[in-house]
Amino acid sequence: YATVGSNILSADALKQANRILQPTKANFMNAIRDIVDRGYVLNLWIFSHGSEYVDSRGNLITYFVAKDGRITNKDLENEFGTTACD
């Protein structure tokens, strides 16, 4: 997978990608789901510009920004659960 408009990936890396997607929240979640559904174990480390805030319940929420908005730690937990995650 690669994202459109990435200036970090080389042209060769983009040519080798089997799918090129817009960097949206849905595409990010679907790409993770697709990789796992194919039987791969995914270790995901996110190095991204982001921030954190405290929600109305006092929970610390961390996030990074996709093309269409924030992707928070709670979004990842809601989508994929918390088994073997921290």
Secondary structure, 3 states (H helix, E strand, C coil): CEECCCCCCCHHHHHHCCCEECCCHHHHHHHHHHHHHCCCCCCCCCCCCEEEEECCCCCEEEEEEECCEEEEHHHHHHHHCCCCCC
